[in-house]
Amino acid sequence: MQDARNPVDGTRIAYQVVGTGIPLLMVHGSALSHSIWRGFGYVKALQDRYRMILVDMRGHGRSEKPHTPDSYAMDLVVGDLLEILDTESPFEPAHVLGYSFGGRATLSLAIEHSERVRSLTVGGGSSRPMTGAFDALFFPGCVDALEQGGIEGFLDGWGARRGRPVDPQTAAAFRRNDPLALAAYMRRSDVEPGIDDTVLREMITPTLMFVGSKDRERRPDTEHAASLIPDCSLTVIDGTDHASAVVASDAVLASLIPFLLRH
């Protein structure tokens, strides 16, 4: 693992570089880590063509885990990604892929620093205000569950809401995290404003969006954003919800690889 430090607040961000070729920055979703890209088969499929920069978001994985909500402001998160690109791809734009929270962060990165982004892939993402998003996405009271019952309490509540246990790989990734840091991140996300539709209509970055067909919360949001971004295609992953769409790597890669090759 390598480290970068946000130049504004000094938070240490861990990341790993795998493969050779054109840079591809990959950013995971809430309570996961960079390890999902290997566990779900993306690294094996892409490492011969792309130099994958696999990030642990602040508060996740091996990165620093502050317990104050303001430490997770979106401008700081975007600054983390930009600092890594400045280190690993200073002279050429990178392909960028983000899932869920990573999708929101990479969408913001592409809007604010389009010159650094060769193409953008957003999975299960949203441009809308995040108020109540985690209660809707996981289960009501999920942040309280993290603070009071830790990761196990959170996983139990989420599994009950889904009607089945969280898949073992996702659950294992969740268990590597600090519940108080995750709670702080979620509380800050709850007050983040949305991205205005006008801004999406003015995007110039080639974009691919994907979402699970059974992702009740994020499918409408993803379809909304995809309808506004000028150069955007949309893939719906059949039979998957928010937790399982990114796990269905064969279906995602069937759209992702041709998209990356075009750009």
C-alpha atoms as one frame of an Amber mdcrd trajectory, in Angstrom:
protein
   0.000   0.000   0.000   1.030   3.585  -0.663  -0.063   6.798   1.038  -1.069
  10.301   0.040  -1.986  13.157   2.349  -4.763  15.609   1.723  -3.065  19.032
   1.460  -5.909  20.785   3.303  -6.376  18.731   6.482  -3.472  16.258   6.309
  -5.624  13.112   6.381  -3.648  10.077   5.194  -5.229   8.185   2.304  -4.052
   4.656   1.480  -4.103   3.209  -2.014  -2.625   0.388  -4.065  -1.423   0.390
  -7.668  -1.890  -2.812  -9.690  -1.300  -3.578 -13.377   0.170  -1.646 -16.291
  -1.179   0.681 -18.935  -3.561   3.642 -18.926  -4.389   4.782 -15.356  -7.761
   3.754 -13.943  -8.731   5.220 -10.561 -11.215   2.936  -8.738 -13.209   4.137
  -5.735 -15.349   1.842  -3.559 -18.656   2.463  -1.796 -19.668   3.009   1.814
 -18.015   0.813   4.447 -16.022  -1.160   1.879 -12.368  -0.868   0.831 -10.078
  -1.190  -2.176 -10.065  -4.971  -1.685 -13.486  -5.374  -3.329 -11.968  -4.800
  -6.759  -9.771  -7.858  -6.340 -12.380  -9.935  -4.490 -15.072  -9.345  -7.109
 -12.785 -10.081 -10.084 -12.134  -6.619 -11.511  -8.374  -6.686 -10.968  -7.951
  -9.990 -12.782 -10.010  -8.777 -15.719  -8.357  -5.365 -16.106  -4.764  -5.562
 -14.860  -3.193  -6.465 -18.213  -4.492  -3.296 -19.880  -4.857  -0.731 -17.081
  -2.772   0.594 -14.201  -5.442   0.438 -11.524  -5.200   2.907  -8.647  -7.285
   1.301  -5.899  -8.222   3.782  -3.192  -9.289   3.303   0.424 -11.570   6.292
   1.012 -10.991   8.350   4.160 -12.655   6.572   7.074 -12.333   3.215   5.296
  -9.845   0.378   4.909  -6.270   1.377   5.726  -6.808   5.116   5.405  -7.073
   7.377   8.443 -10.449   7.306  10.185 -11.394  10.629  11.764 -14.449  10.597
  14.033 -15.689  14.122  13.268 -18.421  14.534  10.620 -16.859  17.628   9.029
 -13.811  15.542   8.122 -15.974  13.877   5.455 -17.031  17.019   3.566 -17.172
  16.311  -0.171 -14.573  18.937  -1.032 -12.084  17.087   1.192 -12.982  13.723
  -0.359 -12.489  15.126  -3.860  -9.197  16.612  -2.668  -8.061  13.135  -1.586
  -8.664  11.749  -5.085  -7.037  14.709  -6.783  -3.919  14.370  -4.611  -3.622
  10.698  -5.604  -4.000  11.582  -9.295  -1.382  14.301  -8.888   0.962  11.632
  -7.557   0.163   8.694  -9.829  -1.013  10.342 -13.073   0.294  13.927 -13.120
   0.690  14.233 -16.896  -2.265  12.336 -18.372  -5.968  12.093 -17.551  -7.165
   8.863 -15.929 -10.203   6.713 -16.389 -12.201   6.998 -13.153 -14.708   4.506
 -11.715 -16.690   4.869  -8.508 -19.453   2.875  -6.875 -22.154   4.309  -4.572
 -20.406   6.895  -2.355 -17.390   6.459  -4.610 -19.667   7.221  -7.532 -20.808
  10.475  -5.944 -17.208  11.442  -5.203 -15.948  10.641  -8.704 -18.897  12.477
 -10.271 -17.890  15.539  -8.252 -14.258  15.028  -9.300 -15.216  14.914 -12.989
 -17.315  18.075 -12.665 -14.692  20.077 -10.786 -11.587  18.738 -12.558 -12.740
  17.471 -15.950  -9.252  17.903 -17.395  -8.015  15.090 -15.105 -10.702  12.560
 -16.104 -10.469  10.639 -19.394 -13.756   8.835 -18.779 -16.129   8.402 -15.852
 -17.970   5.280 -14.734 -20.513   5.652 -11.923 -22.267   2.658 -10.362 -25.285
   3.018  -8.060 -24.620   6.723  -7.712 -26.753   9.782  -7.113 -26.530  13.494
  -7.824 -29.386  14.344  -5.483 -29.150  15.660  -1.893 -28.163  12.904   0.508
 -30.603  13.718   3.352 -31.999  10.413   4.623 -30.094   8.478   1.957 -28.485
   5.954   4.288 -31.705   5.177   6.155 -33.338   4.571   2.777 -30.411   2.674
   1.308 -29.641   0.442   4.291 -32.334   0.636   6.999 -33.897   3.283   9.268
 -31.606   4.101  12.173 -28.510   2.597  10.535 -26.195   5.327  11.847 -27.457
   4.831  15.403 -26.902   1.091  14.907 -23.264   1.728  13.991 -22.701   3.930
  17.033 -24.470   1.601  19.470 -24.065  -1.900  18.028 -20.937  -1.593  15.932
 -20.483  -3.249  12.557 -22.314  -6.430  13.607 -25.373  -4.451  14.654 -25.303
  -2.662  11.333 -24.961  -5.895   9.313 -27.800  -7.519  11.273 -30.089  -4.580
  10.588 -29.196  -4.416   6.914 -29.688  -8.148   6.444 -33.091  -7.953   8.105
 -34.096  -5.099   5.788 -32.934  -7.031   2.697 -34.563 -10.274   3.818 -31.283
 -12.175   3.504 -27.760 -11.887   4.923 -25.240  -9.560   3.326 -22.915 -11.564
   1.045 -19.757 -12.810   2.826 -17.282 -10.689   0.841 -19.180  -7.464   1.456
 -19.677  -8.342   5.121 -15.959  -9.065   5.502 -15.112  -5.676   3.993 -17.543
  -3.945   6.372 -15.951  -5.653   9.385 -12.557  -4.089   8.620 -13.896  -0.620
   9.316 -14.261   1.619  12.362 -17.973   2.018  13.202 -17.550   5.492  14.722
 -15.709   6.734  11.639 -18.435   5.303   9.401 -21.098   6.935  11.525 -19.309
  10.297  11.279 -19.027   9.921   7.498 -22.735   9.071   7.204 -23.791  12.001
   9.378 -21.815  14.400   7.167 -23.191  12.824   3.998 -26.699  13.398   5.318
 -26.210  17.172   4.967 -24.332  17.230   1.644 -26.187  19.213  -1.027 -27.032
  17.736  -4.393 -25.479  18.498  -7.770 -27.688  20.825  -9.781 -29.237  19.404
 -12.952 -27.799  22.317 -14.910 -24.298  21.228 -13.952 -24.965  17.667 -15.156
 -26.244  18.997 -18.485 -22.946  20.846 -18.957 -20.667  17.867 -18.310 -18.181
  17.083 -21.068 -16.722  13.824 -19.734 -17.748  10.572 -21.497 -19.750   8.705
 -18.855 -21.064   5.214 -18.223 -23.560   4.616 -15.415 -24.714   1.251 -14.092
 -27.224   0.246 -11.430 -29.012  -2.848 -10.168 -32.509  -3.484 -11.511 -33.714
  -4.037  -7.917 -31.866  -1.085  -6.392 -35.013   0.676  -5.183 -33.320   3.861
  -4.039 -30.504   4.368  -6.491 -32.028   3.166  -9.755 -34.283   6.260 -10.112
 -31.376   8.519  -9.118 -28.988   6.866 -11.576 -31.520   6.989 -14.402 -32.169
  10.656 -13.651 -28.484  11.607 -13.828 -27.886   9.482 -16.929 -30.728  11.249
 -18.726 -29.058  14.639 -18.179 -25.356  14.004 -18.831 -24.826  14.610 -22.567
 -22.380  11.793 -23.385 -23.718   9.082 -21.086 -24.816   5.471 -21.472 -26.712
   3.437 -18.874 -26.503  -0.271 -18.011 -29.041  -1.912 -15.697 -27.675  -5.065
 -14.011 -30.571  -7.499 -13.983 -31.614  -9.110 -10.694 -29.272  -7.121  -8.452
 -29.809  -4.592  -5.666 -27.477  -1.938  -4.308 -25.280  -4.418  -2.457 -25.025
  -6.975  -5.239 -24.737  -4.927  -8.451 -21.018  -4.283  -7.996 -20.537  -7.960
  -7.054 -21.907  -8.970 -10.483 -18.575  -8.147 -12.115 -19.139 -10.167 -15.291
 -22.223  -8.098 -16.096 -20.523  -4.815 -15.184 -17.368  -5.635 -17.152 -19.426
  -6.513 -20.237 -20.291  -2.810 -20.451 -17.209  -1.351 -18.788 -14.483  -2.876
 -20.947 -15.927  -1.736 -24.325 -16.572   1.706 -22.817 -12.976   2.054 -21.609
 -11.609   0.860 -24.947 -13.641   3.512 -26.796 -12.027   6.234 -24.709
